[in-house]
Amino acid sequence: MPGLDGFEFIKRIRQSPRLNGVPAIALTGASMHKELQQALAMGFTAHLVKPVDPADLGKLIDQLTSKPLERKAG
């Protein structure tokens, strides 16, 4: 993403009341525990290390979207 990294992107998404509850998966080359923890602390819902197996990504998306999102009246 030119001019914007994943952490800045998720920070902006989480600041939006309409988008703050949307699941977000960090797809990175970083595999160390501290990097996983950082991604989750920054607002990502889950973390997968590249290269990502499409079946694993699909399963994770199914898991994260299997329950309805809670929407607040606004």
C-alpha positions in Angstrom: 0.0 0.0 0.0 1.9 3.1 -1.2 2.2 5.6 1.6 0.3 3.6 4.1 1.4 0.5 6.1 -0.9 -2.1 7.6 -0.7 -0.7 11.1 -1.7 2.8 9.9 -4.5 1.3 7.8 -6.0 -0.7 10.8 -5.6 2.3 13.1 -7.7 4.4 10.7 -10.3 1.5 10.3 -10.6 1.1 14.1 -11.3 4.9 14.5 -14.3 4.6 12.3 -17.5 3.8 14.3 -19.0 2.1 11.2 -15.9 -0.1 10.6 -14.4 -0.6 14.0 -16.0 -4.0 14.5 -15.1 -5.5 11.1 -12.7 -8.4 11.3 -9.3 -7.7 9.9 -6.5 -10.3 9.1 -2.9 -9.2 9.0 -1.1 -11.1 6.2 2.6 -10.6 6.8 6.0 -12.2 6.4 6.5 -11.6 10.2 6.3 -14.9 12.2 7.8 -14.0 15.6 5.5 -14.1 18.6 6.1 -10.4 19.4 5.1 -9.4 15.8 1.9 -11.4 16.1 1.1 -9.7 19.5 1.8 -6.3 17.9 -0.6 -7.0 15.1 -3.4 -8.0 17.5 -2.6 -5.1 19.8 -2.9 -2.6 16.9 -6.4 -3.8 16.1 -6.1 -6.8 13.7 -8.4 -9.7 14.6 -6.1 -12.4 13.4 -2.6 -12.8 11.9 -1.4 -15.2 9.1 2.2 -15.6 7.9 2.9 -15.4 4.1 2.9 -17.3 2.0 -0.7 -18.0 3.0 -2.4 -21.2 2.1 -5.7 -20.2 0.4 -7.6 -23.0 2.3 -6.3 -21.7 5.6 -7.3 -18.1 4.7 -10.8 -19.3 3.6 -11.3 -21.2 6.9 -10.2 -18.2 9.0 -12.5 -15.9 7.0 -15.4 -18.3 7.6 -14.6 -18.4 11.3 -14.4 -14.7 11.6 -17.6 -14.1 9.7 -19.8 -17.0 10.9 -21.4 -14.9 13.6 -23.3 -11.7 12.7 -21.5 -8.4 13.3 -22.9 -6.4 16.2 -24.2 -3.1 14.8 -25.0 -0.1 16.9 -27.8 2.3 16.0 -26.3 5.5 15.0 
